[in-house]
Amino acid sequence: SVLGLIGNTLRLPLVPGTPQLEARFKELIAKYDLN
């Protein structure tokens, strides 16, 4: 599922120190939750 992929991406430290990227993922999660 999309949410599962986003969750896995947030858990993987591919790019350290990216609060903006994390915030963007959280926005996507919120959008999918609303839909």
C-alpha positions as CSV (number, residue, x, y, z in Angstrom):
1,S,0.0,0.0,0.0
2,V,1.0,3.6,-0.4
3,L,1.0,4.3,3.3
4,G,3.2,1.3,3.9
5,L,5.7,2.5,1.4
6,I,5.7,6.0,2.9
7,G,6.1,4.4,6.4
8,N,9.1,2.3,5.2
9,T,10.7,5.4,3.6
10,L,10.4,7.4,6.8
11,R,12.0,4.6,8.8
12,L,15.0,4.3,6.3
13,P,17.7,6.8,7.1
14,L,18.6,7.3,3.4
15,V,19.0,11.0,3.7
16,P,20.0,12.1,7.3
17,G,18.6,15.4,8.6
18,T,15.7,16.1,6.3
19,P,12.9,17.5,8.3
20,Q,11.4,19.1,5.2
21,L,11.2,15.7,3.4
22,E,9.7,14.1,6.5
23,A,7.1,16.9,6.7
24,R,6.2,16.4,3.0
25,F,5.7,12.7,3.6
26,K,3.4,13.5,6.6
27,E,1.4,15.8,4.3
28,L,1.0,12.9,1.8
29,I,-0.1,10.6,4.6
30,A,-2.7,13.2,5.7
31,K,-3.9,13.6,2.2
32,Y,-4.4,9.8,1.7
33,D,-6.1,9.5,5.1
34,L,-8.6,12.2,4.0
35,N,-9.3,10.4,0.7
